[in-house]
Amino acid sequence: MPAALHDVSVTVVDSDRAGRVPGACPLCCGAGARPVFAVAGSSWQVVSCPGCGLARLDPLPADEALAPLYPTSYYGDPGRKFAPIVEWLVRLVSERHVRFLARSIAPAGRVLDVGCGRGVLLAALADRGFEVHGVERSATAAQGADPRARIRIVTDLTNAAYPAEHFDAIFVWHVLEHLREPVTAVSEMCRILRPGGALIVAVPNFSSLQARWAGPAWFHLDLPRHVFHFPLATLRRLLDEAGLVRESEHHFSLRQNPFGWIQSSLNRRGDLPRNGLYSLLHQRAQGEPPPFDAATRRRLVLAGLVRAPIALGLTLLEAGLRSGGTVHVVARKPIA
């Protein structure tokens, strides 16, 4: 995978000098967003609503501008995204994750994964007897998905045209931040969710300890692919205004949060390529040489290993403080 896919430089914006950005917040309709970060080599910047805290990429990219940000290399080879040992670890952690999620679903229920990608989650749920469905914008990404998953390739959830009250559970796992219209998307999810059904949403927590400590070096910024950035309070508001009832919040993620600490700390150093360890661990096409020179690769791996136990400790600390670098929320559609 080309390292340049994840090495976009991000800088802090002096909002006092930059002034406020016109346009209404899609969640609270507040005007005059405050610039926070700038994306190098582009006119894009991250702006934050002073009313509700929702941050967004400005100017908002059109659909045709988003497509080139997701080349085939972004997803990896069909069915695989990372180097073999990392892929094995990801799937191992995913099994634990699925056991937790399955508790929120009625046995043999019908579930939907929005932005299902390679269908790892759907395969694990199918093994447990659930009827699994997915939506994905990239046909390439879904090529390696489990054949039991019924996947629709659409650019927008509304285009999938599911009937009302169709699903027992809907998962939106690190996808909401990629969508141009997250408020509309959550409204549609609520429409196609059965009364009593669960909507489980995971996003990077823009108000977390990890995000505030790392600033522009935060791994989970992932600009410009992350179009929206959710502080936890803003995610709560989004779910509440859709008519859902929040059931629980979870701040511990073994899959996401330790690596967020590791890569963010490496990004802060300035003498290593931005998100270089992530690029190094990503699956490469057959015959494609590894990114960076051998000395840089050794430095990245060694620095990552040294930071791993510290990152795990910080992950436990942030979970205890209810300020996880990523967070997922379980909400339910009320029964009339």
Secondary structure, DSSP 4 states (H G I P E B T S, - for coil): --GGGS---EEE--HHHH-PEEEE-TTT--EEEEEEEEETTSS-EEEE-TTT--EEEESPPPHHHHGGGS-HHHH-STT--B-HHHHHHHHHHHHHHHHHHHTTS-TT-EEEEET-TT-HHHHHHHHTT-EEEEEES-TTGGGGS-TTSEEEE-SSGGGG-PPTT-EEEEEEES-GGG-S-HHHHHHHHHHHEEEEEEEEEEEEBTTSHHHHHHGGG-GGG-TTT--EEB-HHHHHHHHHHTT-EEEEEE---TTTHHHHHHHHHHHHHSSS-TTHHHHHHB---TTPPPSS-HHHHHHHHHHHHHHHHHHHHHHHHHHHTT--SEEEEEEEPPP-
